[in-house]
């Protein structure tokens, strides 16, 4: 087994040619939030990873093995819930409210300009749908907010995800969960969802 005790956040300082030739390892979030774990890289080598406690591994980070070899970490595709505001009946403010309520529940959350991601949880999914948000079960990489990890692991990441600040509503989302109902003043729904400020559509 090849021991790994060092991590270089996002491979900073390493030449692109080195990273291109390096082995890789795909890890899901459950593994990447641990400081000690075993894995197998793309060259079939068994890795024993022993990082400082509290250090979190992110997609794009580079592990350095005891023999000096580099292993690029890839965030594995895993089941996630993607949460978006309803372009027809809601507003981006609904997504902010969702982030607030999920944060109060200490839910591990990835925050993007136009959507949130969290690990599958049918209770939370139902709660979000009741708030007229679009919740889609999908597969994707999961990179939640650092929160306290940045302090404990010295691993403050600027997530360069190519953020776009044009807030045009997405057009491609399936509203099949709506079952054809409307969120207007005449829809017959009780909109007292505890929004505190009166939920308008």
DRENDO-1510 file (C-alpha; in Angstrom, 1 decimal, always signed):
<recs>
REC; n; res; u; v; w
REC; 1; UNK; +0.0; +0.0; +0.0 .
REC; 2; UNK; +1.2; +3.5; -0.9 .
REC; 3; UNK; +0.9; +5.9; +2.0 .
REC; 4; UNK; -0.3; +9.5; +1.3 .
REC; 5; UNK; +0.2; +12.1; +4.0 .
REC; 6; UNK; +0.2; +15.4; +2.0 .
REC; 7; UNK; -2.4; +17.3; +0.0 .
REC; 8; UNK; -2.0; +20.2; -2.3 .
REC; 9; UNK; -5.2; +22.2; -2.6 .
REC; 10; UNK; -6.2; +22.4; -6.3 .
REC; 11; UNK; -2.6; +21.4; -7.2 .
REC; 12; UNK; -1.4; +25.0; -6.8 .
REC; 13; UNK; +2.2; +25.5; -7.8 .
REC; 14; UNK; +2.3; +22.3; -9.9 .
REC; 15; UNK; +2.9; +22.4; -13.6 .
REC; 16; UNK; +0.0; +21.5; -15.9 .
REC; 17; UNK; +2.1; +18.9; -17.6 .
REC; 18; UNK; +2.8; +17.1; -14.3 .
REC; 19; UNK; -0.9; +17.0; -13.5 .
REC; 20; UNK; -1.8; +15.7; -16.9 .
REC; 21; UNK; +0.5; +12.7; -16.4 .
REC; 22; UNK; -0.5; +12.1; -12.9 .
REC; 23; UNK; -2.8; +9.2; -11.7 .
REC; 24; UNK; -6.3; +10.1; -10.5 .
REC; 25; UNK; -8.7; +8.8; -7.9 .
REC; 26; UNK; -12.5; +9.2; -7.8 .
REC; 27; UNK; -13.9; +9.8; -4.4 .
REC; 28; UNK; -17.5; +10.6; -3.3 .
REC; 29; UNK; -18.2; +13.2; -0.6 .
REC; 30; UNK; -18.6; +10.7; +2.2 .
REC; 31; UNK; -14.9; +9.7; +1.7 .
REC; 32; UNK; -13.5; +13.1; +0.9 .
REC; 33; UNK; -14.7; +14.6; +4.2 .
REC; 34; UNK; -12.6; +12.0; +6.1 .
REC; 35; UNK; -8.9; +12.5; +6.9 .
REC; 36; UNK; -8.1; +8.8; +6.9 .
REC; 37; UNK; -9.3; +6.4; +4.2 .
REC; 38; UNK; -8.2; +3.8; +1.7 .
REC; 39; UNK; -8.7; +4.1; -2.0 .
REC; 40; UNK; -7.4; +2.7; -5.3 .
REC; 41; UNK; -6.1; +5.1; -8.0 .
REC; 42; UNK; -6.4; +4.9; -11.8 .
REC; 43; UNK; -3.1; +2.9; -12.0 .
REC; 44; UNK; -4.5; +0.2; -9.7 .
REC; 45; UNK; -2.4; +1.2; -6.7 .
REC; 46; UNK; -3.8; +0.8; -3.2 .
REC; 47; UNK; -3.6; +4.1; -1.3 .
REC; 48; UNK; -3.6; +4.6; +2.4 .
REC; 49; UNK; -4.5; +8.3; +3.0 .
REC; 50; UNK; -3.5; +9.8; +6.3 .
REC; 51; UNK; -4.1; +13.6; +6.3 .
REC; 52; UNK; -4.2; +16.0; +9.2 .
REC; 53; UNK; -7.5; +15.7; +11.1 .
REC; 54; UNK; -10.2; +18.0; +9.9 .
REC; 55; UNK; -8.7; +18.4; +6.4 .
REC; 56; UNK; -11.3; +17.9; +3.7 .
REC; 57; UNK; -10.4; +16.7; +0.2 .
REC; 58; UNK; -12.0; +18.5; -2.8 .
REC; 59; UNK; -12.3; +17.7; -6.4 .
REC; 60; UNK; -9.1; +19.1; -8.1 .
REC; 61; UNK; -6.9; +18.6; -5.1 .
REC; 62; UNK; -3.7; +16.7; -5.5 .
REC; 63; UNK; -2.6; +13.9; -3.1 .
REC; 64; UNK; +1.2; +13.4; -2.8 .
REC; 65; UNK; +2.3; +9.9; -2.0 .
REC; 66; UNK; +5.4; +8.9; +0.0 .
REC; 67; UNK; +7.3; +8.1; -3.2 .
REC; 68; UNK; +6.6; +11.6; -4.5 .
REC; 69; UNK; +4.0; +10.5; -7.0 .
REC; 70; UNK; +0.9; +12.7; -7.6 .
REC; 71; UNK; -2.7; +11.6; -7.5 .
REC; 72; UNK; -5.4; +14.0; -8.8 .
REC; 73; UNK; -8.7; +13.8; -6.9 .
REC; 74; UNK; -11.9; +13.8; -8.9 .
REC; 75; UNK; -15.2; +14.3; -7.2 .
REC; 76; UNK; -17.1; +11.1; -8.0 .
REC; 77; UNK; -20.6; +11.2; -9.4 .
REC; 78; UNK; -23.1; +10.4; -6.7 .
REC; 79; UNK; -26.9; +10.7; -6.0 .
REC; 80; UNK; -27.9; +14.3; -5.2 .
REC; 81; UNK; -31.0; +16.5; -4.9 .
REC; 82; UNK; -30.8; +19.6; -7.1 .
REC; 83; UNK; -33.1; +22.4; -5.9 .
REC; 84; UNK; -34.2; +25.3; -8.1 .
REC; 85; UNK; -36.7; +28.1; -7.8 .
REC; 86; UNK; -39.8; +27.7; -9.9 .
REC; 87; UNK; -39.3; +30.1; -12.9 .
REC; 88; UNK; -43.1; +30.3; -13.5 .
REC; 89; UNK; -44.5; +30.8; -10.0 .
REC; 90; UNK; -41.6; +31.6; -7.7 .
REC; 91; UNK; -38.5; +33.8; -7.4 .
REC; 92; UNK; -34.8; +33.5; -6.5 .
REC; 93; UNK; -35.8; +34.6; -3.0 .
REC; 94; UNK; -37.4; +31.2; -2.6 .
REC; 95; UNK; -34.0; +29.6; -3.0 .
REC; 96; UNK; -32.5; +31.9; -0.4 .
REC; 97; UNK; -35.2; +30.9; +2.0 .
REC; 98; UNK; -34.5; +27.3; +1.3 .
REC; 99; UNK; -30.8; +27.7; +2.0 .
REC; 100; UNK; -31.7; +29.5; +5.3 .
REC; 101; UNK; -34.0; +26.7; +6.4 .
REC; 102; UNK; -31.6; +23.9; +5.4 .
REC; 103; UNK; -28.8; +25.8; +7.2 .
REC; 104; UNK; -30.8; +25.8; +10.4 .
REC; 105; UNK; -31.0; +22.0; +10.1 .
REC; 106; UNK; -27.2; +21.8; +9.6 .
REC; 107; UNK; -27.7; +20.2; +6.2 .
REC; 108; UNK; -24.5; +19.8; +4.2 .
REC; 109; UNK; -25.2; +22.0; +1.2 .
REC; 110; UNK; -23.6; +23.0; -2.1 .
REC; 111; UNK; -24.6; +26.6; -3.1 .
REC; 112; UNK; -24.6; +27.6; -6.7 .
REC; 113; UNK; -25.9; +30.9; -8.3 .
REC; 114; UNK; -29.1; +29.3; -9.5 .
REC; 115; UNK; -29.5; +26.1; -7.5 .
REC; 116; UNK; -28.7; +24.2; -4.3 .
REC; 117; UNK; -27.4; +20.6; -4.0 .
REC; 118; UNK; -27.8; +18.3; -1.1 .
REC; 119; UNK; -27.6; +14.6; -0.4 .
REC; 120; UNK; -30.8; +12.6; -0.9 .
REC; 121; UNK; -33.3; +12.9; +1.9 .
REC; 122; UNK; -37.0; +12.4; +1.1 .
REC; 123; UNK; -38.2; +14.4; +4.2 .
REC; 124; UNK; -36.2; +17.4; +3.1 .
REC; 125; UNK; -37.3; +17.0; -0.5 .
REC; 126; UNK; -40.9; +17.0; +0.5 .
REC; 127; UNK; -40.4; +20.1; +2.7 .
REC; 128; UNK; -38.7; +21.9; -0.3 .
REC; 129; UNK; -41.5; +21.0; -2.7 .
REC; 130; UNK; -44.1; +22.3; -0.2 .
REC; 131; UNK; -42.3; +25.6; -0.6 .
REC; 132; UNK; -42.9; +25.4; -4.3 .
REC; 133; UNK; -39.3; +24.7; -5.2 .
REC; 134; UNK; -38.3; +22.3; -8.0 .
REC; 135; UNK; -36.5; +19.3; -6.5 .
REC; 136; UNK; -34.8; +16.9; -9.0 .
REC; 137; UNK; -33.1; +13.6; -8.1 .
REC; 138; UNK; -30.0; +13.4; -10.2 .
REC; 139; UNK; -26.4; +12.3; -10.3 .
REC; 140; UNK; -23.5; +14.7; -10.0 .
REC; 141; UNK; -20.4; +15.7; -8.2 .
REC; 142; UNK; -21.1; +17.1; -4.7 .
REC; 143; UNK; -18.9; +20.0; -3.4 .
REC; 144; UNK; -20.7; +21.4; -0.3 .
REC; 145; UNK; -19.8; +24.7; +1.3 .
REC; 146; UNK; -16.7; +24.5; +3.5 .
REC; 147; UNK; -18.2; +26.1; +6.6 .
REC; 148; UNK; -16.1; +25.3; +9.6 .
REC; 149; UNK; -13.9; +23.0; +7.6 .
REC; 150; UNK; -12.0; +25.9; +6.2 .
REC; 151; UNK; -10.9; +26.9; +9.7 .
REC; 152; UNK; -10.0; +23.4; +10.9 .
REC; 153; UNK; -8.4; +22.1; +7.8 .
REC; 154; UNK; -6.8; +25.2; +6.5 .
REC; 155; UNK; -8.6; +24.4; +3.2 .
REC; 156; UNK; -10.3; +27.6; +2.1 .
REC; 157; UNK; -11.4; +27.1; -1.5 .
REC; 158; UNK; -12.5; +29.6; -3.9 .
REC; 159; UNK; -14.8; +27.5; -6.0 .
REC; 160; UNK; -14.0; +28.4; -9.6 .
REC; 161; UNK; -17.2; +27.0; -11.1 .
REC; 162; UNK; -17.4; +29.7; -13.8 .
REC; 163; UNK; -20.2; +31.5; -11.9 .
REC; 164; UNK; -22.5; +33.4; -14.1 .
REC; 165; UNK; -24.3; +36.3; -12.7 .
REC; 166; UNK; -27.1; +36.5; -15.2 .
REC; 167; UNK; -30.1; +35.3; -13.3 .
REC; 168; UNK; -32.2; +34.2; -16.3 .
REC; 169; UNK; -34.5; +31.3; -15.2 .
REC; 170; UNK; -33.6; +27.9; -16.4 .
REC; 171; UNK; -35.9; +26.6; -19.1 .
REC; 172; UNK; -35.1; +22.9; -19.0 .
REC; 173; UNK; -36.7; +21.8; -15.7 .
REC; 174; UNK; -39.4; +19.2; -15.5 .
REC; 175; UNK; -42.4; +20.5; -13.5 .
REC; 176; UNK; -43.9; +17.0; -13.4 .
REC; 177; UNK; -44.1; +17.2; -9.6 .
REC; 178; UNK; -46.5; +20.1; -9.9 .
REC; 179; UNK; -49.2; +17.8; -11.3 .
REC; 180; UNK; -50.6; +20.8; -13.3 .
REC; 181; UNK; -51.4; +22.9; -10.3 .
REC; 182; UNK; -51.0; +26.7; -10.3 .
REC; 183; UNK; -49.3; +28.9; -7.7 .
REC; 184; UNK; -51.4; +32.0; -8.4 .
REC; 185; UNK; -53.9; +33.8; -6.2 .
REC; 186; UNK; -56.7; +31.6; -7.5 .
REC; 187; UNK; -55.0; +28.3; -7.2 .
REC; 188; UNK; -56.8; +27.3; -4.0 .
REC; 189; UNK; -53.5; +26.5; -2.2 .
REC; 190; UNK; -52.9; +27.6; +1.3 .
REC; 191; UNK; -49.7; +29.6; +0.9 .
REC; 192; UNK; -49.1; +30.1; +4.7 .
REC; 193; UNK; -45.8; +28.2; +4.6 .
REC; 194; UNK; -44.2; +30.1; +7.4 .
REC; 195; UNK; -42.3; +32.5; +5.1 .
REC; 196; UNK; -42.7; +35.2; +7.6 .
REC; 197; UNK; -43.2; +37.9; +5.1 .
REC; 198; UNK; -46.1; +36.7; +3.1 .
REC; 199; UNK; -45.4; +34.4; +0.1 .
REC; 200; UNK; -46.4; +36.0; -3.1 .
REC; 201; UNK; -46.6; +34.4; -6.5 .
</recs>
